[in-house]
Structure formats: C-alpha cells, structure tokens
C-alpha cells in the first residue's frame, strides 16, 4: 500500500468516526433531546428549536476549532493535529452518552449538553481540514479530487452508522429508545475512536507540509514563526469568503435534508413514522457512500467545479418533489426521493476537498480551508435546520419555505464557484543540499 492510499484510508476512517459522533448528536437532537433536556418549553416547536439551538452550538464552535488546529496543522504538522481532534471528539461524545437528563439534575443537564456540544464542534472544526489535506496532499496531481473524496466519504459513512444505530435502538421500542437506548450510540463511540487512533498513528506526515517546512528553513524567515490566521486574512481573505459561499448546499443543504427533514417528516405536519424516515435516511446515506468516490472521480475527469455545478442544479430541481412526498405515507416514493436527493447532494460534496484545497497556498492551507469549511458550517450548517423550522412553522406547516431556502443556497454556491481562485501545487525544484526526503506535491512515494 503506497503512501497516498494509506493516507486516503486513514482520512476515511478518521472522518467517519468524527462524523458519526457529530451525526449521532444531530439525530438525537431531532428525535429526543427536546423531551429529555427541554421538557418545560412552552410548545413542542419551541422545545424542538431549543434542541436545534444546542445542536447549532457545535457549528459555532467549529470555526474556532479550525483556527486553533489549523495553526498547529500549518506550523507543527497535519498528523499531530488530527490525533488530538479524534481524542477530543470521542471523549465528548462518550460523555453525552452518560449525561443525566433534565428529569435528574434540572437545568444543569442542558448546560452540560451545550458544553459537550461545544467540545464536539472544536474537534470536528479541526478534523476535516487536516483529513482532507492528508488525502489531497499525498495524491498525484491528476488524482487529487479522487483521493480527496476519501475524506468526503467519511460524511455519509458516519451518517449511515449514526442513523443505523438509532434505527437499531428503535427496534427495542419507543420507551426503550427514550430511556436508555439513545445512550448506546454515544457510548460505543469510545471503541470506534480507539480503532481510528491506531490507524491514524501509522500515517506519515503530508509531503506538501514537509516541503513547505523545507522552503521556510532555507529562507530568511525563522521556521514556524508565522501566524497562519494573520497570513490568511492578509493575503487570502477573498478565498475564505468565496470558500464559504461555495458550501451552503454541501453543508447547510445536507442538514436541511437530514436533521430538519427528519423532524418535519415525523412531526405533525407530515406524520410519517420515525422508523420509516430513519430507514429512508439510512438508505440515502448508503447511496451517498457508494456515489461519493464516483463523484470525486468525475471531478478529475470532467473538472471538479463543473461537476459540483451540475449537481447543484439537480438539487434545486429535486427539492420540490423531495418535500412533496412527505406525508404521502408511501414507502417507495419517500425512499426514492431520499435516495435521488442524496445522489445529487453527493455531487455537490464529493469533489469539495480538492476544490477548497486549491484555493489556498500550502503554508496556510490547513487554516484557510478550515476557516472556509467551518465558517460555512457555522452559518449554513448550524442555522439551516433552525431557520427552516421557524419558516415552516410561520407558514403553518407548508414546506415551500424550506424548498425556497434550499434553492437559494444552490444559486449562491454556483456564483461563488464560478469566481473562486485556484492555486495548483507544482513540483518544486530539487533541493540543492541533501533534502531528498521531502516529497513533491505531484508524486507519491
């Protein structure tokens, strides 16, 4: 197994665990946390919005995590930062699984829930950028989108594990799920983290990072003295803003079609069963899992930005039938639309690791892509379910505000992709002294 393949595999396993932890919380927030942690809310809608607000805290923490771990990833190394993020996420998720509810400790329960969600946000804020770079920076120049797709593959894999875990717990009955069953998916995270840690420790440091350190060492500038966040805002702030603008559908649209859709479909407006929608979302996650690498391959074959734009258009077109079938109680139609929509959104997400990586130069790339990705997460991921819930509630349960919100996200993504900058790594000249151990950015060892 060459270094590029090993790095891609580690990116997949690590991000799968991180996203599993994140989506386990999202699923519980949509189904259970309103009753478990906010039972005294004035109405079911207010309780659900409070639950989604704690869920949003994780997204607001993600940019801070991107800054902190981006700094260490750009100055110390991608690998070291990724080990810490994995341990943080696992510890916070396990702690949620043993957290007392409101019935046991009162208002302390939601306070602790918010704190743990914040830690989760810090961890995933630093995780994605490093995992994406480890995959992309080990890859050959003509296969960067494909290898970057392995980091993207962790998202549907984690979602599939999370929804599958809750589907399994739901088989024990609603009472069991609401008393002890919801804790199990959080607690088993500890085992997954140990597996991921063993795999991640075996991966070599990014060759692009090594080359950047070498260039810094032979320059007049002392190694590691720069502050990446300052350099990003001084020289690449337009890339950060455009990067955020490329991601509303890949991030926020995803949560509209999972977290918000789950609560909408199983609530009073559509009245579908929890088991039906959980099973449908599990099928949709499997479709995305199968399709993501294909979408990344298409990015190398046809142009990664073209592929994303094609599927942004498809997402906007499918938004109307996606919400129309909810309430039909037709298993076939609901499963079909969930699968088709997830196929479309996988095309907006699969090539994104390489697209964002090429927007920034190597020495500040971890910080740059983390700010863009996690900034989009805070704005679009954290707020989309909350905003969609409020809009649909104001429209007396009509789904058209959610459809309009999703379509607007598609338009913004297309515009920003069309004007986003591109920075391609070039094979550097051979070092003049004995530094042949530093790999180039266009070959794999």
Secondary structure, 3 states (H helix, E strand, C coil): CCHHHHHHHHHHHHHHHHHHHHHHHHHHHHHCHHHHHCCCCCCHHHHHHHHHHHHHHHHHHHHHHHHHHHHHHHHCCHHHHHHHHHHHHHHHHHHHHCCCCHHHHCCHHHHHHHHHHHHHHHHHHHHHHHHHHHHHHHCCHHHHHHHHHHHHHHHHHHHHHHHHHHHHHHCCCHHHHHHHHHHHHHHCHHHHHHHHHHHHCCCCCCHHHHHHHHHHHCCCCCCCCCCHHHHHHHHCHHHHHHHHHHCHHHHHHHHHHHHHHHHHHHCCCCCCCHHHHHHHHHHHHHHHHHHHHHHHHHHHHHCHHHHHHHHHHHHHHHHHHHHHCCCCCCHHHHHHHHHHHHHHHHHHHCCHHHHHHCCCCHHHHHHHHHHHHHHHHHHHHHHHHHHHHHHHHHCCCCCHHHHHHHHHHHHHHHHHHHHCCCCCCCCCCCCCCCCCCCCCCCCCC
